[in-house]
Amino acid sequence: MHYPRPALEAKICPPEQLAAAARQLPQPLVFTNGCFDILHRGHVTYLAQAAALGQSLIVAVNSDASVKRQGKGAERPVNRLEDRLAVLAALACVSLVTWFEEDTPIERILACRPDVLVKGGDWPVEKIVGAPEVYAWGGSVHSIPFLHQTSTTALLEKIRRL
């Protein structure tokens, strides 16, 4: 029997196709980024809240090398980029998933020109990469407070203690 490819794969967008793909999405466009290494309740709550600020949500994911440069530990990321992209793309609130090799997602922000730029509550608005650019074209920038105090780092520490 032949099974169709999962629909989630259509939501994974190579960076060089991001600008064109973003133009096809319903507006206003919301953008966020992160590692999303081991997806947990904090992540999915935050992503659902971000998506509610517009009609489409684009998530840019740090490449494996980019995660390693963040100093989260030698074993990070636990999940490869391809796996992290697929898990995020499977979420109903996520419209499109892309990635970036650089230390910041500024090139992806400039490519898709979101109406709304969002990060988690540990990022003050004035420190969010891309905030000046989004403000300059009339968009808004938000730091969403955490509803659930969970993190991949804390989850990994708990697993190690078991």
KOLKENU-678380 format. One record per residue (C-alpha): x, y negated, z negated; residue in one letter. Coordinates in steps of 0.25 Angstrom, whole numbers, plus 5000, padded with zeros to 4 digits. Layout:
<nodes>
XYZA ...
</nodes>
This chain:
<nodes>
500050005000M 500549865003H 500349754992Y 500349604995P 501549524990R 501149454977P 500549314979A 501449254969L 502649264979E 501949164987A 502149064976K 503649074975I 504248964984C 505748954988P 506248814984P 506448774999E 504948795002Q 504448724989L 504148584995A 503348645006A 502648744997A 502348634986A 501648554997R 500648664999Q 500248674985L 499048604979P 499348474972Q 499748424962P 500948504961L 501548544947V 503048584946F 503748654935T 505048734934N 505848824924G 506448954923C 505249034919F 506149154916D 505149244907I 503749194909L 503049174896H 501749104891R 502448974889G 502848974904H 501449014909V 500748914900T 501648804905Y 501548834919L 500048844918A 500048704912Q 500948644922A 500048704933A 498848634927A 499548494930L 499348514945G 498748604956Q 500048684959S 501248724950L 502648744956I 503648814947V 505148804950A 505948914943V 507448904940N 508249004948S 509049104940D 510349024941A 509648904936S 509048974924V 510449024921K 511048874921R 509948834911Q 510748914900G 509548994895K 510449114893G 511249214902A 510149314903E 509149204909R 508449204918P 507849344914V 506949344926N 507549314940R 507049194948L 506249284957E 505449344946D 505249214939R 504649154952L 503749274954A 503149274939V 502949124940L 502249134954A 501349234948A 500749134939L 499449074944A 499748934939C 501048934948V 500848884962S 502348894967L 503648944961V 505048904966T 506448904960W 507648814959F 509148844958E 509548714953E 509548674938D 508248584940T 507048594949P 507148454955I 507348504969E 506048584968R 505348464961I 505748374973L 505348484983A 503948504978C 503648364972R 502648404961P 501648314956D 501848364942V 503148414936L 503048494923V 504048564913K 503848624899G 503748544886G 505248564883D 505548464895W 505248314892P 504648254904V 505848154906E 506748284907K 505948354917I 506748374930V 506048304942G 505148214933A 505648084939P 505448134953E 504048184950V 503648054943Y 504247974955A 503248044965W 502048024955G 502048154948G 501948194933S 502948264924V 502448354912H 503148424901S 502148524896I 502248564881P 502348714878F 501148784873L 501848914870H 503248904864Q 503849014872T 505149024880S 505949124888T 507149104879T 506249134867A 505649254873L 506949314877L 507449294863E 506249364858K 506549484867I 507949494863R 507549504848R 506649624851L 
</nodes>
